[in-house]
Amino acid sequence: MSLKKASLLIVLILLIDQISKIYIKTNFMLGEQVEVFSWFRILFVENEGMAWGAKIPGDYGKIILTTFRLFAIVGIGYWLWKSIQDNAPKVLILSVSLIFAGALGNILDSVFYGVIFDHSMSQVASLFAEDNYGHWLKGNVVDMLYFPLYDGILPEWMPIWGGERFVFFEPVFNIADSAISLGFALLILFNKKAFPKED
């Protein structure tokens, strides 16, 4: 896979990711949802931290996280560039391109969204608002894809969780998260092709 093709893929993912996030942010209030199918909803949530909503505590936790992400994206970018220069297998370049695009998509939220949007609590946010909700490096990541494939009460006979409500799949995510997950999945599934042993 050439640098041109990898770059086009990255730009395409970033465009879809950012257009979808800006649309949700400027048309939905926080917590608002639209049911597309019984098993798929558009649900607007914001993620202050990492995957699964995990956060680094403290006043500077978000800045530390965003700074780490910025260093990580440089490393991933170098990995991608080196893989292309070394004529690595296509599946490796494709995977790293997906991971890079997804990571960059979420970094854009973290770096810029706090200063270009106002808040979404009980109102629809405005783009380039004068009264922004955060600061540089402190923006929240916009998530909207929700797939509650099963939402019900677990049978009473089940140990520990019997009788409790259970939702599968509960996390809400975005296009960037999907690209990262797909990239890692390809690396796992096609590990031998991505990292062939030298003779």
N, CA, C and O of each residue as an XYZ file, in Angstrom:
796
protein
N       0.848     -1.180      0.000
C       0.000      0.000      0.000
C       0.892      1.242      0.000
O       1.823      1.339      0.799
N       0.612      2.176     -0.881
C       1.452      3.367     -1.030
C       1.083      4.420      0.006
O       0.034      4.343      0.647
N       1.958      5.399      0.157
C       1.705      6.515      1.067
C       0.472      7.301      0.622
O      -0.304      7.774      1.452
N       0.296      7.436     -0.697
C      -0.859      8.168     -1.225
C      -2.165      7.487     -0.833
O      -3.105      8.148     -0.395
N      -2.224      6.159     -0.991
C      -3.447      5.424     -0.647
C      -3.709      5.466      0.861
O      -4.848      5.634      1.297
N      -2.646      5.312      1.648
C      -2.798      5.372      3.108
C      -3.289      6.752      3.529
O      -4.150      6.871      4.402
N      -2.740      7.795      2.906
C      -3.147      9.170      3.235
C      -4.607      9.413      2.865
O      -5.344     10.041      3.626
N      -5.027      8.919      1.706
C      -6.431      9.072      1.287
C      -7.372      8.373      2.266
O      -8.426      8.910      2.606
N      -6.995      7.186      2.718
C      -7.811      6.454      3.689
C      -7.915      7.240      4.994
O      -8.997      7.360      5.569
N      -6.789      7.772      5.455
C      -6.772      8.536      6.708
C      -7.647      9.783      6.590
O      -8.432     10.079      7.491
N      -7.515     10.507      5.489
C      -8.316     11.723      5.285
C      -9.805     11.378      5.222
O     -10.627     12.090      5.799
N     -10.161     10.294      4.526
C     -11.560      9.879      4.412
C     -12.149      9.555      5.788
O     -13.254      9.991      6.109
N     -11.414      8.792      6.598
C     -11.893      8.444      7.940
C     -12.035      9.692      8.798
O     -13.024      9.851      9.514
N     -11.037     10.585      8.725
C     -11.102     11.825      9.511
C     -12.300     12.680      9.107
O     -12.974     13.244      9.969
N     -12.570     12.781      7.807
C     -13.715     13.564      7.341
C     -15.028     12.993      7.866
O     -15.856     13.726      8.408
N     -15.217     11.680      7.705
C     -16.456     11.045      8.180
C     -16.586     11.199      9.688
O     -17.665     11.496     10.201
N     -15.476     10.992     10.395
C     -15.481     11.092     11.856
C     -15.845     12.501     12.304
O     -16.745     12.674     13.125
N     -15.159     13.508     11.778
C     -15.381     14.876     12.246
C     -16.730     15.432     11.786
O     -17.380     16.157     12.538
N     -17.155     15.108     10.580
C     -18.476     15.564     10.119
C     -19.564     14.978     10.999
O     -20.491     15.687     11.392
N     -19.464     13.688     11.318
C     -20.489     13.054     12.166
C     -20.490     13.654     13.570
O     -21.555     13.865     14.150
N     -19.307     13.931     14.121
C     -19.224     14.506     15.470
C     -19.754     15.934     15.503
O     -20.494     16.299     16.417
N     -19.384     16.742     14.519
C     -19.862     18.126     14.488
C     -21.368     18.165     14.273
O     -22.061     18.996     14.861
N     -21.879     17.266     13.429
C     -23.336     17.197     13.219
C     -24.055     16.858     14.527
O     -25.029     17.515     14.893
N     -23.572     15.832     15.226
C     -24.201     15.427     16.485
C     -24.117     16.560     17.503
O     -25.102     16.878     18.169
N     -22.951     17.159     17.618
C     -22.726     18.222     18.608
C     -23.620     19.428     18.347
O     -24.061     20.076     19.296
N     -23.896     19.745     17.088
C     -24.680     20.939     16.757
C     -26.157     20.641     16.479
O     -26.902     21.537     16.081
N     -26.584     19.396     16.683
C     -27.987     19.054     16.454
C     -28.629     18.274     17.594
O     -29.849     18.114     17.616
N     -27.831     17.785     18.543
C     -28.338     16.987     19.655
C     -27.941     17.631     20.980
O     -26.870     18.227     21.098
N     -28.813     17.502     21.969
C     -28.437     17.825     23.333
C     -27.813     16.592     23.967
O     -28.099     15.469     23.552
N     -26.973     16.788     24.955
C     -26.322     15.665     25.629
C     -27.376     14.692     26.149
O     -28.304     15.097     26.849
N     -27.237     13.421     25.813
C     -28.182     12.399     26.237
C     -29.329     12.166     25.267
O     -30.074     11.199     25.419
N     -29.485     13.033     24.274
C     -30.560     12.865     23.294
C     -30.238     11.691     22.376
O     -29.079     11.450     22.038
N     -31.279     10.965     21.980
C     -31.049      9.806     21.124
C     -32.147      9.640     20.091
O     -33.270     10.113     20.264
N     -31.794      8.955     19.009
C     -32.739      8.609     17.947
C     -32.611      7.123     17.706
O     -31.508      6.617     17.499
N     -33.733      6.414     17.732
C     -33.714      4.967     17.470
C     -33.770      4.722     15.975
O     -34.755      5.063     15.320
N     -32.711      4.129     15.432
C     -32.663      3.780     14.020
C     -33.306      2.403     13.839
O     -34.197      2.226     13.008
N     -32.839      1.435     14.628
C     -33.442      0.108     14.743
C     -33.521     -0.199     16.237
O     -32.969      0.541     17.051
N     -34.194     -1.271     16.598
C     -34.279     -1.628     18.017
C     -32.903     -1.942     18.592
O     -32.687     -1.813     19.797
N     -31.974     -2.353     17.735
C     -30.631     -2.736     18.174
C     -29.570     -1.693     17.840
O     -28.387     -1.914     18.095
N     -29.983     -0.547     17.267
C     -29.028      0.516     16.925
C     -29.647      1.879     17.148
O     -30.720      2.182     16.626
N     -28.956      2.705     17.935
C     -29.423      4.064     18.218
C     -28.285      5.058     18.025
O     -27.110      4.732     18.195
N     -28.666      6.273     17.667
C     -27.741      7.401     17.704
C     -27.963      8.052     19.066
O     -29.028      8.614     19.324
N     -26.972      7.975     19.923
C     -27.073      8.489     21.295
C     -25.879      9.402     21.558
O     -24.730      8.962     21.501
N     -26.153     10.673     21.844
C     -25.074     11.640     22.043
C     -24.572     11.605     23.479
O     -25.289     11.969     24.412
N     -23.331     11.162     23.640
C     -22.648     11.231     24.933
C     -21.266     11.833     24.692
O     -20.764     11.843     23.568
N     -20.668     12.331     25.762
C     -19.315     12.864     25.679
C     -18.428     12.098     26.638
O     -18.822     11.778     27.760
N     -17.232     11.813     26.180
C     -16.269     11.040     26.955
C     -15.132     11.958     27.380
O     -14.406     12.486     26.538
N     -14.981     12.147     28.678
C     -13.933     13.032     29.182
C     -12.570     12.353     29.221
O     -11.539     13.023     29.287
N     -12.567     11.026     29.181
C     -11.308     10.326     29.394
C     -10.914      9.410     28.270
O     -10.949      9.773     27.095
N     -10.533      8.200     28.664
C     -10.026      7.206     27.723
C     -11.147      6.246     27.332
O     -12.327      6.552     27.497
N     -10.765      5.096     26.818
C     -11.741      4.072     26.467
C     -12.518      3.656     27.704
O     -11.977      3.616     28.810
N     -13.792      3.346     27.505
C     -14.698      2.913     28.573
C     -14.921      4.005     29.622
O     -15.377      3.726     30.731
N     -14.596      5.256     29.260
C     -14.833      6.370     30.168
C     -13.834      6.505     31.302
O     -14.044      7.313     32.207
N     -12.746      5.733     31.281
C     -11.730      5.828     32.343
C     -11.055      7.196     32.278
O     -10.799      7.723     31.195
N     -10.769      7.767     33.459
C     -10.180      9.101     33.521
C      -8.935      9.107     34.396
O      -8.802      8.299     35.314
N      -8.024     10.032     34.097
C      -6.899     10.298     34.989
C      -7.390     11.358     35.966
O      -7.771     12.447     35.537
N      -7.393     11.073     37.262
C      -7.958     12.021     38.221
C      -7.117     13.295     38.349
O      -5.946     13.333     37.971
N      -7.749     14.327     38.891
C      -7.044     15.577     39.151
C      -7.317     16.646     38.115
O      -7.853     16.370     37.042
N      -6.940     17.880     38.453
C      -7.175     19.027     37.574
C      -6.428     18.923     36.250
O      -6.891     19.433     35.229
N      -5.270     18.259     36.267
C      -4.441     18.176     35.072
C      -4.538     16.819     34.373
O      -3.803     16.543     33.424
N      -5.458     15.974     34.856
C      -5.591     14.636     34.280
C      -5.888     14.654     32.795
O      -5.289     13.897     32.032
N      -6.817     15.522     32.373
C      -7.194     15.606     30.958
C      -6.030     16.124     30.108
O      -5.815     15.645     28.995
N      -5.281     17.100     30.630
C      -4.134     17.631     29.891
C      -3.055     16.569     29.745
O      -2.438     16.445     28.687
N      -2.827     15.800     30.815
C      -1.842     14.709     30.763
C      -2.253     13.684     29.714
O      -1.429     13.231     28.920
N      -3.551     13.316     29.718
C      -4.056     12.327     28.765
C      -3.899     12.820     27.322
O      -3.429     12.081     26.457
N      -4.293     14.071     27.070
C      -4.203     14.614     25.712
C      -2.753     14.723     25.254
O      -2.438     14.436     24.099
N      -1.871     15.138     26.164
C      -0.442     15.227     25.830
C       0.119     13.854     25.489
O       0.891     13.708     24.542
N      -0.277     12.841     26.273
C       0.149     11.469     25.978
C      -0.350     11.046     24.595
O       0.382     10.416     23.831
N      -1.593     11.393     24.281
C      -2.152     11.044     22.976
C      -1.361     11.703     21.845
O      -1.138     11.093     20.799
N      -0.940     12.949     22.062
C      -0.171     13.651     21.036
C       1.175     12.965     20.780
O       1.595     12.825     19.631
N       1.844     12.540     21.850
C       3.098     11.804     21.678
C       2.845     10.454     20.996
O       3.618     10.021     20.142
N       1.743      9.796     21.393
C       1.415      8.489     20.811
C       1.156      8.595     19.316
O       1.568      7.726     18.547
N       0.465      9.672     18.898
C       0.145      9.805     17.477
C       1.413     10.025     16.652
O       1.489      9.596     15.501
N       2.403     10.689     17.236
C       3.688     10.849     16.547
C       4.342      9.483     16.358
O       4.877      9.187     15.290
N       4.297      8.657     17.396
C       4.856      7.313     17.302
C       4.142      6.449     16.282
O       4.777      5.726     15.515
N       2.811      6.526     16.275
C       2.031      5.747     15.306
C       2.310      6.243     13.888
O       2.418      5.450     12.952
N       2.424      7.564     13.742
C       2.736      8.141     12.432
C       4.084      7.683     11.914
O       4.235      7.390     10.728
N       5.069      7.621     12.810
C       6.392      7.140     12.412
C       6.322      5.663     12.018
O       6.934      5.251     11.032
N       5.578      4.870     12.789
C       5.407      3.442     12.488
C       4.806      3.279     11.094
O       5.248      2.433     10.316
N       3.795      4.094     10.783
C       3.152      4.027      9.468
C       4.135      4.404      8.366
O       4.258      3.692      7.370
N       4.836      5.526      8.545
C       5.801      5.976      7.541
C       6.890      4.929      7.313
O       7.249      4.644      6.171
N       7.421      4.351      8.408
C       8.484      3.346      8.312
C       7.961      2.083      7.620
O       8.677      1.480      6.820
N       6.736      1.682      7.916
C       6.148      0.496      7.293
C       6.025      0.679      5.790
O       6.286     -0.246      5.020
N       5.622      1.885      5.373
C       5.502      2.164      3.935
C       6.881      2.186      3.284
O       7.061      1.631      2.200
N       7.858      2.823      3.937
C       9.226      2.883      3.406
C       9.841      1.496      3.257
O      10.581      1.229      2.310
N       9.520      0.608      4.218
C      10.070     -0.748      4.204
C       9.264     -1.707      3.337
O       9.555     -2.902      3.283
N       8.229     -1.164      2.644
C       7.368     -1.998      1.800
C       6.782     -3.166      2.596
O       6.807     -4.314      2.152
N       6.258     -2.849      3.770
C       5.667     -3.850      4.662
C       4.395     -4.425      4.037
O       3.862     -3.847      3.090
N       3.902     -5.550      4.552
C       2.672     -6.136      4.016
C       1.508     -5.143      4.052
O       1.403     -4.313      4.955
N       0.645     -5.252      3.049
C      -0.486     -4.324      2.919
C      -1.370     -4.326      4.162
O      -1.861     -3.277      4.579
N      -1.574     -5.506      4.755
C      -2.460     -5.586      5.911
C      -1.887     -4.804      7.093
O      -2.643     -4.234      7.880
N      -0.570     -4.772      7.225
C       0.055     -3.997      8.297
C      -0.136     -2.497      8.055
O      -0.501     -1.760      8.971
N       0.108     -2.058      6.842
C      -0.045     -0.636      6.520
C      -1.505     -0.211      6.655
O      -1.790      0.873      7.165
N      -2.428     -1.055      6.204
C      -3.857     -0.772      6.349
C      -4.240     -0.642      7.820
O      -4.940      0.294      8.207
N      -3.777     -1.589      8.639
C      -4.095     -1.583     10.067
C      -3.559     -0.344     10.766
O      -4.278      0.307     11.524
N      -2.306     -0.019     10.512
C      -1.686      1.149     11.154
C      -2.350      2.435     10.659
O      -2.503      3.384     11.428
N      -2.743      2.475      9.393
C      -3.459      3.642      8.859
C      -4.777      3.847      9.588
O      -5.124      4.974      9.939
N      -5.518      2.764      9.818
C      -6.792      2.835     10.540
C      -6.582      3.313     11.975
O      -7.314      4.172     12.467
N      -5.578      2.750     12.636
C      -5.281      3.137     14.019
C      -4.873      4.611     14.080
O      -5.319      5.348     14.960
N      -4.029      5.034     13.146
C      -3.573      6.426     13.104
C      -4.754      7.377     12.891
O      -4.887      8.375     13.599
N      -5.608      7.064     11.915
C      -6.760      7.926     11.619
C      -7.697      8.017     12.818
O      -8.167      9.102     13.161
N      -7.968      6.882     13.455
C      -8.858      6.885     14.610
C      -8.284      7.660     15.772
O      -8.985      8.443     16.414
N      -7.009      7.444     16.044
C      -6.361      8.158     17.148
C      -6.354      9.661     16.881
O      -6.617     10.454     17.785
N      -6.056     10.052     15.651
C      -6.033     11.474     15.304
C      -7.431     12.085     15.402
O      -7.583     13.225     15.839
N      -8.440     11.332     14.998
C      -9.819     11.820     15.088
C     -10.214     12.170     16.516
O     -10.824     13.211     16.757
N      -9.870     11.306     17.458
C     -10.205     11.575     18.858
C      -9.315     12.658     19.460
O      -9.746     13.387     20.354
N      -8.083     12.769     18.982
C      -7.194     13.838     19.454
C      -7.747     15.202     19.058
O      -7.666     16.151     19.838
N      -8.309     15.310     17.855
C      -8.890     16.587     17.427
C      -9.969     17.046     18.402
O     -10.049     18.231     18.727
N     -10.805     16.106     18.874
C     -11.822     16.446     19.869
C     -11.168     16.974     21.136
O     -11.543     18.027     21.652
N     -10.184     16.230     21.629
C      -9.537     16.576     22.901
C      -8.827     17.921     22.839
O      -8.867     18.690     23.799
N      -8.181     18.208     21.720
C      -7.392     19.441     21.609
C      -8.287     20.652     21.340
O      -8.110     21.698     21.964
N      -9.248     20.522     20.416
C      -9.967     21.706     19.925
C     -11.400     21.892     20.419
O     -11.849     23.030     20.550
N     -12.132     20.814     20.697
C     -13.564     20.954     20.943
C     -13.899     21.831     22.148
O     -14.929     22.504     22.160
N     -13.034     21.824     23.157
C     -13.285     22.643     24.341
C     -13.297     24.129     24.056
O     -13.918     24.899     24.788
N     -12.606     24.545     22.985
C     -12.521     25.978     22.686
C     -13.362     26.403     21.480
O     -13.481     27.600     21.219
N     -13.946     25.463     20.742
C     -14.765     25.869     19.594
C     -16.258     25.612     19.805
O     -17.076     26.062     19.003
N     -16.625     24.898     20.868
C     -18.031     24.642     21.163
C     -18.401     25.184     22.535
O     -17.550     25.277     23.420
N     -19.687     25.547     22.717
C     -20.189     25.742     24.066
C     -20.775     24.411     24.540
O     -20.778     23.439     23.785
N     -21.269     24.353     25.777
C     -21.680     23.068     26.350
C     -22.966     22.543     25.722
O     -23.693     23.280     25.057
N     -23.237     21.248     25.945
C     -24.400     20.579     25.351
C     -25.436     20.167     26.396
O     -26.372     19.430     26.085
N     -25.273     20.635     27.623
C     -26.219     20.298     28.684
C     -27.508     21.091     28.500
O     -27.510     22.317     28.612
N     -28.609     20.386     28.217
C     -29.937     21.007     28.051
C     -29.988     22.039     26.932
O     -30.881     22.887     26.907
N     -29.051     21.971     26.022
C     -29.066     22.848     24.851
C     -28.264     22.199     23.736
O     -27.446     21.310     23.975
N     -28.510     22.655     22.519
C     -27.702     22.223     21.378
C     -26.505     23.159     21.302
O     -26.670     24.379     21.323
N     -25.311     22.603     21.214
C     -24.086     23.404     21.207
C     -23.951     24.198     19.917
O     -24.492     23.825     18.876
N     -23.226     25.288     20.009
C     -22.926     26.129     18.847
C     -21.456     25.971     18.476
O     -20.580     25.920     19.339
N     -21.213     25.896     17.181
C     -19.827     25.831     16.684
C     -19.237     27.234     16.686
O     -19.922     28.194     16.332
N     -17.977     27.362     17.081
C     -17.280     28.635     17.213
C     -18.019     29.580     18.158
O     -18.191     30.767     17.881
N     -18.449     29.008     19.281
C     -19.181     29.786     20.276
C     -18.241     30.707     21.039
O     -17.071     30.388     21.250
N     -18.774     31.859     21.451
C     -17.970     32.787     22.244
C     -17.771     32.252     23.662
O     -16.706     32.428     24.253
N     -18.794     31.602     24.198
C     -18.727     31.076     25.563
C     -18.409     29.585     25.493
O     -19.296     28.752     25.679
N     -17.138     29.242     25.222
C     -16.760     27.843     25.051
C     -16.814     27.091     26.382
O     -16.753     27.696     27.452
N     -16.929     25.757     26.297
C     -17.116     24.968     27.513
C     -15.815     24.527     28.168
O     -15.846     24.038     29.297
N     -14.679     24.680     27.506
C     -13.440     24.172     28.075
C     -12.234     24.988     27.665
O     -12.333     26.184     27.389
N     -11.094     24.319     27.631
C      -9.828     24.949     27.287
C      -9.104     24.068     26.273
O      -9.532     22.949     25.988
N      -7.988     24.595     25.725
C      -7.139     23.788     24.849
C      -6.728     22.519     25.594
O      -6.429     22.564     26.787
N      -6.714     21.399     24.895
C      -6.317     20.088     25.420
C      -7.319     19.513     26.415
O      -7.057     18.462     27.000
N      -8.460     20.172     26.622
C      -9.433     19.693     27.609
C     -10.804     19.409     27.007
O     -11.801     19.372     27.727
N     -10.861     19.209     25.705
C     -12.142     18.926     25.073
C     -12.600     17.504     25.331
O     -11.790     16.612     25.585
N     -13.921     17.301     25.263
C     -14.501     15.966     25.416
C     -14.657     15.304     24.051
O     -14.955     15.962     23.055
N     -14.452     14.000     24.026
C     -14.633     13.231     22.793
C     -16.113     12.952     22.594
O     -16.794     12.504     23.516
N     -16.611     13.215     21.394
C     -18.027     13.009     21.068
C     -18.240     11.563     20.622
O     -17.560     11.075     19.719
N     -19.189     10.887     21.266
C     -19.565      9.523     20.902
C     -21.042      9.496     20.553
O     -21.828     10.271     21.098
N     -21.426      8.594     19.634
C     -22.833      8.566     19.232
C     -23.356      7.206     18.749
O     -24.568      7.044     18.606
N     -22.505      6.253     18.502
C     -22.948      4.958     17.968
C     -23.220      3.994     19.116
O     -22.319      3.655     19.884
N     -24.468      3.559     19.224
C     -24.892      2.729     20.358
C     -25.633      1.513     19.822
O     -26.630      1.642     19.112
N     -25.133      0.321     20.173
C     -25.708     -0.937     19.687
C     -26.167     -1.809     20.865
O     -25.467     -2.751     21.239
N     -27.327     -1.508     21.449
C     -27.826     -2.367     22.539
C     -28.468     -3.634     21.955
O     -29.691     -3.735     21.867
N     -27.635     -4.587     21.563
C     -28.121     -5.801     20.899
C     -29.029     -6.613     21.819
O     -29.973     -7.262     21.369
N     -28.726     -6.565     23.118
C     -29.594     -7.214     24.108
C     -29.758     -6.264     25.285
O     -28.771     -5.766     25.827
N     -30.989     -6.014     25.679
C     -31.269     -5.155     26.826
C     -32.407     -5.807     27.605
O     -33.572     -5.723     27.214
N     -32.052     -6.460     28.713
C     -33.073     -7.168     29.475
C     -32.592     -7.543     30.868
O     -31.489     -7.187     31.284
N     -33.429     -8.256     31.560
C     -33.123     -8.708     32.918
C     -32.555    -10.118     32.840
O     -33.141    -10.997     32.208
N     -31.419    -10.327     33.480
C     -30.805    -11.653     33.487
C     -31.621    -12.602     34.358
O     -32.217    -12.172     35.345
N     -31.656    -13.899     34.005
C     -32.426    -14.869     34.787
C     -31.971    -14.928     36.251
O     -30.787    -14.773     36.551
N     -32.920    -15.150     37.141
C     -32.628    -15.183     38.579
C     -31.631    -16.283     38.942
O     -30.881    -16.142     39.908
N     -31.616    -17.375     38.176
C     -30.737    -18.494     38.522
C     -29.255    -18.210     38.262
O     -28.393    -18.970     38.702
N     -28.961    -17.132     37.556
C     -27.555    -16.823     37.291
C     -26.871    -16.324     38.566
O     -27.415    -15.480     39.279
N     -25.676    -16.849     38.846
C     -24.966    -16.370     40.047
C     -24.515    -14.923     39.894
O     -24.224    -14.474     38.785
N     -24.458    -14.212     40.976
C     -23.975    -12.826     41.115
C     -24.889    -11.807     40.431
O     -25.399    -10.906     41.096
N     -25.108    -11.931     39.108
C     -25.856    -10.907     38.374
C     -27.315    -11.281     38.109
O     -28.022    -10.527     37.441
N     -27.775    -12.408     38.608
C     -29.155    -12.828     38.372
C     -30.162    -11.783     38.819
O     -30.061    -11.239     39.919
N     -31.136    -11.506     37.957
C     -32.176    -10.533     38.277
C     -31.809     -9.094     37.969
O     -32.643     -8.200     38.104
N     -30.560     -8.857     37.554
C     -30.134     -7.492     37.248
C     -30.269     -7.201     35.755
O     -30.234     -8.103     34.919
N     -30.426     -5.902     35.445
C     -30.516     -5.478     34.057
C     -29.146     -5.622     33.399
O     -28.122     -5.287     33.995
N     -29.139     -6.124     32.167
C     -27.890     -6.325     31.428
C     -28.070     -5.810     30.008
O     -29.057     -6.118     29.340
N     -27.094     -5.017     29.558
C     -27.120     -4.489     28.192
C     -25.869     -4.960     27.469
O     -24.754     -4.790     27.963
N     -26.058     -5.550     26.301
C     -24.942     -5.919     25.444
C     -25.261     -5.397     24.035
O     -26.229     -5.868     23.439
N     -24.565     -4.532     23.521
C     -23.252     -3.999     23.802
C     -23.449     -2.586     24.354
O     -24.028     -1.750     23.661
N     -22.993     -2.289     25.566
C     -23.347     -1.033     26.229
C     -22.498      0.181     25.849
O     -23.043      1.284     25.808
N     -21.196      0.047     25.569
C     -20.405      1.248     25.265
C     -20.936      2.014     24.047
O     -21.406      1.420     23.077
N     -20.848      3.344     24.124
C     -21.182      4.221     23.007
C     -19.851      4.680     22.410
O     -18.941      5.068     23.142
N     -19.740      4.637     21.096
C     -18.457      4.934     20.467
C     -18.654      5.797     19.229
O     -19.772      6.233     18.957
N     -17.597      6.050     18.480
C     -17.671      6.902     17.293
C     -16.905      6.258     16.130
O     -16.393      5.145     16.256
N     -16.833      6.957     15.018
C     -16.153      6.431     13.832
C     -14.664      6.222     14.105
O     -14.084      5.226     13.673
N     -14.051      7.163     14.821
C     -12.622      7.037     15.140
C     -12.361      5.776     15.967
O     -11.415      5.037     15.694
N     -13.200      5.532     16.975
C     -13.061      4.313     17.783
C     -13.201      3.065     16.917
O     -12.482      2.083     17.100
N     -14.138      3.119     15.973
C     -14.358      1.983     15.068
C     -13.113      1.708     14.229
O     -12.736      0.553     14.030
N     -12.473      2.774     13.736
C     -11.264      2.609     12.929
C     -10.136      1.993     13.751
O      -9.427      1.105     13.276
N      -9.973      2.471     14.993
C      -8.934      1.909     15.871
C      -9.202      0.435     16.128
O      -8.296     -0.392     16.021
N     -10.454      0.101     16.468
C     -10.816     -1.294     16.766
C     -10.606     -2.190     15.562
O     -10.098     -3.304     15.694
N     -10.997     -1.707     14.377
C     -10.819     -2.490     13.152
C      -9.334     -2.697     12.864
O      -8.923     -3.786     12.465
N      -8.533     -1.659     13.066
C      -7.089     -1.778     12.855
C      -6.466     -2.831     13.744
O      -5.683     -3.660     13.280
N      -6.813     -2.805     15.039
C      -6.283     -3.805     15.969
C      -6.805     -5.201     15.638
O      -6.068     -6.182     15.738
N      -8.079     -5.291     15.241
C      -8.657     -6.595     14.891
C      -7.929     -7.211     13.701
O      -7.660     -8.412     13.691
N      -7.608     -6.390     12.696
C      -6.870     -6.889     11.531
C      -5.483     -7.384     11.925
O      -5.014     -8.405     11.422
N      -4.826     -6.650     12.835
C      -3.498     -7.079     13.295
C      -3.560     -8.416     14.013
O      -2.661     -9.245     13.873
N      -4.624     -8.624     14.784
C      -4.766     -9.891     15.520
C      -5.128    -11.025     14.571
O      -4.533    -12.102     14.624
N      -6.112    -10.779     13.696
C      -6.591    -11.837     12.797
C      -5.554    -12.225     11.746
O      -5.435    -13.396     11.385
N      -4.807    -11.238     11.259
C      -3.836    -11.503     10.197
C      -2.414    -11.257     10.695
O      -1.574    -10.701      9.987
N      -2.173    -11.679     11.912
C      -0.884    -11.451     12.567
C       0.282    -12.000     11.753
O       1.307    -11.336     11.606
N       0.128    -13.199     11.228
C       1.232    -13.837     10.481
C       1.511    -13.129      9.171
O       2.658    -13.071      8.727
N       0.459    -12.583      8.539
C       0.671    -11.832      7.291
C       1.235    -10.449      7.578
O       2.058     -9.939      6.818
N       0.791     -9.840      8.679
C       1.264     -8.507      9.017
C       2.707     -8.508      9.467
O       3.464     -7.582      9.178
N       3.082     -9.567     10.183
C       4.460     -9.664     10.714
C       5.082    -10.990     10.279
O       5.298    -11.877     11.105
N       5.369    -11.126      8.978
C       5.927    -12.398      8.493
C       7.318    -12.647      9.068
O       8.109    -11.723      9.260
N       7.588    -13.909      9.335
C       8.920    -14.265      9.830
C       9.922    -14.226      8.686
O       9.647    -14.678      7.575
N      11.084    -13.678      8.989
C      12.137    -13.615      7.964
C      12.766    -14.989      7.797
O      12.940    -15.733      8.762
N      13.104    -15.311      6.558
C      13.746    -16.600      6.280
C      15.170    -16.583      6.804
O      15.888    -17.574      6.672
